[in-house]
Amino acid sequence: MNDQRTAWIQTEIEQLKEAGLFNVIRTIESPMDAWVTIAGRRVLNFCANNYLGLANHPRIRQAAIDAIEKYGVGPGAVRTIAGTMSLHVKLEERLAAFKKAEACITFQSGFTANLATIPALVGKGDVIFSDELNHASIIDGCRLSRAQIVRYAHNDVDDLRRKIEETTEYGRRLIVTDGVFSMDGDIAPLDAICDIANEYDIMLMVDDAHGEGVLGEGGRGIVDHFGLHGRVDIEVGTMSKAFGVIGGMVAGRKEIVDWLRQRGRPFLFSSAMTVPDVAACLEAVNLLEHSTELVDRLWANAEFFKKGMRELGFDTGQTQTPIVPVMLGDAKLAQQFSRRLFEEGVFAMAIGYPTVPKGKARIRVMNSAAHSTNDLELALAAFAKVGKELGVIS
């Protein structure tokens, strides 16, 4: 059926395909782990944010099953209308203790945590200073707030200071940054940003989605990594990555958490995390509090892989974390590289515009604690073969 009302969509899709920007989504037929099954083939998985391998951990699975037997599945309502269960409260208490924060509130995802938090703190007549490479959920939260958005150069504290001093018309002010930038793997200079926030008396918010379970003591995150407890007003996180489940959190000052319970729209108008999700997240906290083994293994694997890639001659950008961007530039080349890797048994997706700027296409490799040294050696061999074949390395 040729409908003129939507003909423009097909045109746009064809243009995406021509530019190498059309995203082909592969379907996984097995549990999320170091190896997954796609189209009947077992392939090495370097796409997941499953940093600690908890998505298929036996203790996490069992915790979810046990909770279903005891509490059922769904909360049945939004949390303010009889949808809060004792498990939700317990998780928030445990997360606050884990993060060494005054209080914590949970949301359905890290994305909704940002959509809830930013518009609740600032609005029309206020100003937000936002890193130019912040995640889409931060950008959307800023837009929803209707506050003035002032972008500063990526991780550039001098530019942040200049932008603050140039902006003289404001009500309330908020600085917001990612903690770990998900496409480049670099870390925000949160200590320096915190000093600026204190100097100018501005609220400070960090989205630590890729620092949860990765940075800090036992994966407590970027605030712990820099020793900034009590100095960062809002720490947003997710439980869909290192925790291996789903859900978002906001930890920080008690009055801010109390305010979000009153004005965080996703909290007020959307049902809470389900019972098995909450129970699984609680068990993830148990695992992380008990031992740093998984976090230590994650970092050891990351260093092994990054060293191997650099020795092969690949450009891995500015990464400081287990996220490894294999910089290729051209989107078509990145898609071709990803297809060839898959043929060699390695699942690593091409990332292009609009997820990253035009001309900055890459293969984004996600290391995990679930990978063995042999897995990493197999991956390096595949990257070497495809890289030479496509002229990326000599």
N, C-alpha and C positions, 0 to 999 in steps of 0.2 A: 504494500500500500504506500503510495507516494503522497504524503500529506505536506502541503506547502507550509503549514504552521511550524513544522519541525524539520524542514529540509535543511535549514542552516546547521542543525546538529550534525547531520551526515557529512556536510561540507567540512565542518570543523574536525570531525573524526578523521576524515581522509587527509587533512592537512597535518594532523598529529602523526599519522602513520608515515607520511612522506618525510617528516622531520625526525623520525625515529623517537617520538615522544609518546606514542600510544602504549599504554601499560597493559601487557598481557598478564593476567592474574593466574598463577598456577594453583592447583588444588591439592592439598596434602591429605593423604588417605591413611595416616598413621598418627600416633601420638607425637606431640612436638618434642623433639629431642635432638641430639647431635646428628643423628641420621634419621631421615624421614622417607616415606614412600610417596612418590608422585607419578601418576600414570603407570602404576605397577612397577616402577623402578625405585630401588633403594639408592638415595643420593645423600652426600655429605651436606649438612645444612649450615650455611653461613648467613642466613637471612634474619633469623629470629633475634629479638631483644631478650631472649631467655638466658640472661647472663650467667645465672648460677645453676641452670639445668633443673629448676624447681617445677617447671610446667608439667613434668611427668614423674616427679619424685614420689616414691611409694608412700611416704608419710603425709605428703600433701593430699594425695588421692584418698587415703584412708580417712583423713580428717574431714574431707568433704562428704564422704559416704556416711560416716558416723553422725555428722550434723544433720543430714537429711533424715536419718532414722529417728533422730530426737526432735527436730524442729520443723520438718517438712522442707519445702523448697523456697517459696516466695514470701516476702514480708507483707504482701497483700494491700499495701497502701503507701502513700508518701509518708515520710518519717514523722512529720508533724501531725498526721491524722492516723495514729495507731499503727504506723508502719515501722516504728523503732523497736527492735528486739534486743534482748539482753546481750546477744552476740555482738551487735553493732557497738554498744556501749563498751563492752570488754575490749574490742579491737581498738577503739579510739583511745582508751586508757593505756593499752599496751604500746600503741604506736607513739603516744606522747612520751612515755617512759623511754622507749627505744631511741627516739629522736632527741631526748633530753630537753624537751620543750614543755611549756606551761600547760598546753592543751592541744587537742587535735580533733578535727572533724573529717569524716569520710564522705566521699561522693561516688558516683557511678563510674567515673573514669578520671584520668588526669586532665583530659580535655574539658570535661564539665567542671572540674575543680577551678580551672582558670576562668571559665565563663561565669562561674559563681562569684569568684573572689574580686576580680578587677572592677566590675560595675558596682559592687557593693561598697567599695572603698573610695572610688572617685567617680565624678560625673561631669555634667556640663559646667564649664567655668573652671574646671581643674586641669591639671597637666600631668602627662605620663612621659617619663624619659625611658625609652625602650631601645635595647640593642638591635641593630639593623638585621641581625640574623636570628632573632627570636623565633620560636616555634609558632606555627599557624594558630594554635589554640590561644597563645598570648595575644597575637595580632587580632584575632576575632574578639577576644575579651576586651581589648582596648577599644576596638570599634564600637562594641555594644555599649561601652560606658559613656560615649559621647564626649569624653574629655579630649582636650588637645593632645595629640601624639607628637612628640619630638623624638626623632630617631637619632641615636648617636653611633659613630663608627664602631664596628665590631671590636669588643673587648678593649676599647680605647678610653682609658679613664681621663686622659687630658681633654679629649673631645667631649666626654660627658660633662666635665667641669665647665667647659666653654658654653655648652648648650644650656646648662643650668643658669649661668651668669647672664646669658643673652635673653633668657625667658623671664620677663618681669611681670607679666600679667597672669595671675593664677589665684585659685582658692587653695585647695589641697594639692599636694604633689606626691608622686609615686615614681620610684625607680624600679624597673622590672627587667630581669635578665634570666636567660637560661643558665643553669649551673654547668652542665656538660652539653655542648652543642651537638645535636644528634647526627648531623651529616658530616661534620669535620672532626669530631672527637676531641676538640680542645676544651679547656676549662676556663670559665669566667674568672677574672681576678677579683673574687668576691671580697677579699680582705681590703683591697684598695677602694672598691666600690662602697663598702660598708663605712670606711673612713669618710668618704665624700658625703654619704647619706647623713652621717652624724654631724658633720661640719655644717651642712646646710639645713639640717633638721627636716629631712625628707623621709617618708616611709620607704622601706626597702623590701622588695619581694623577689625571691628566687624560685624558679621552676627547676626542681632537681630530679626530673623524670629519669634521666640517664645517670644520675649519681646515686640513687637509691640502690643499696645492695652492691655498690661498686666502690665509691669513695668513702673515706673515713674509717674509723675503727669498726670492723665487722660489718661494713656497708651502711653505716649510719648517715652517709651523705656529705654534701659539700660543706654544710655549716660545721659539721664535726671535723671535716678535713682541714679547714682553716682555723678551727678553735674559736668559732664566732657565736657560741651558744649565748642567747639572751640579747644579741646585738642585731640579729636579722628579724624583722617584724613578721614576715610571712614566708614560710617554706612550703611550697607546693610539691607534691610527689605523686607517683603512680605505683600501683601494685600489679600492673600488667606487664612489667618488664622483668627486673631481677626477682620479684616476688613470684613470678610465674602464673599469676591469676588474672584479676581484673579489678579495677577500682582506683579512685583517687583519694588524696588526703591533703589537708592543709594543717600544718603544725606551726605553732608560734605563740604569740601573746594571747592570753586568755580572753581579753576583751574583744580581740579580733575574731577569735573562734566563736565567742558568744554572739557577736554581731552577724556572722555568717549563718548561724542557726535561725536568725530572724530575717535576713535579707538576701541570702544566697539562693537565687531562683531555682537552680537545678535541685537544691536540697528541699525547697518548698513545693515544687511542682512536678517532681518525677520520683518514681518509687526507688527505694534504696537498693544497695547490693543484695543479691540473693544469699540465702543461708549457706549453701556450699561454698560460695565465693568468700564470704566472711570467715568461715571456719578454716578454709585453705590459707587465707592471709594470716590468720592467727598462728597457724602451724609454721608458716614461713618465718614469722617473727621468732617463734621458739627456736627454729633451726639457726637463725642468724645470731641470736643471743647466746646460744650454747657454744658456737665454734666459729672461728674465722677461716676454717679449712676451705670452704667453697670460694670465698672471696680471694684468698691467697692463690688458689689454683687458677682462678680466672685471670689474675694479673700475670702469673707465670706463663700461661698459655698465650696471652696477648703479647708479652715481650718476645717470646719465642717466634711467633708468627711475624711480628713487625720486623724483627731483625732479619728473618729469612727473606721477606719481601724487599727490604732495602738492599740486601746483598745481591738479589736478583736484578736490581736496577729499577724497581717500580717507585713511582712518586706516591708517597702515602700522606702528603699534605702536612698539616700541623697537629696531627693527633697526639694527645697525651693520655689516652684511655684505651680500653679494649676495642673501641670503634676504629676500624681501619678503612679510610677512604682510598681506593685505588684510583688516582686521578687520571682520567683519559681525555677529558675536554669535549670531544664530539659525541653527541647523543647516539648517533647511528653506530659509531664504533663501540660505545658502551653496551648497546643492546646486542651487537654481534658478539662481543666478548662474553657477555652473560650466556648467550645461547651456546657458544662453544664450550664454556665451562660446564654447562649442564650436560652436554654430550659426553664430557669427560667425567661426569659423576659428581660435579660440585654445583650446588644450588646457591648462587650468589647473584642478587638482582642488580640490574642497571638502574641508576638513579639520575633523572634529568629534570629539566624545567617542568613545572614550577617548584618542585621540591628543593632544587638547588638553582642558582643563577644560570642563565644561558651561557654556554661555553665552559661550564664547570661539571659536565657529566662525569659519572664515576661508577665503579662497582663498590658497593658499601659492604664490607666484610664485618660480621659480628662474631667475635670470639665468645666462647662460653666455657664455664667450668666443666661442662659435660664432654668436651672434646678431649680426646687422648693425644699424646704426642704423635702417635702414628696417624691419627686423623689430620693433624696439622701438616705433617710431612707429605701426605697424599695431596692435600690442598695446594701446598707450595709447588709440588711437581706439576699439577694441573695448571696453575697460574703461569709457571715457567713455559710450559708447552704452548699454551694459547698466546701468551705474551710475545713469544718469538714468532709464532705463526702469523700474527697480526701486525708485527713490526713495532710493537710497543716497547719491547726491550731487545737488546742485541744478543 
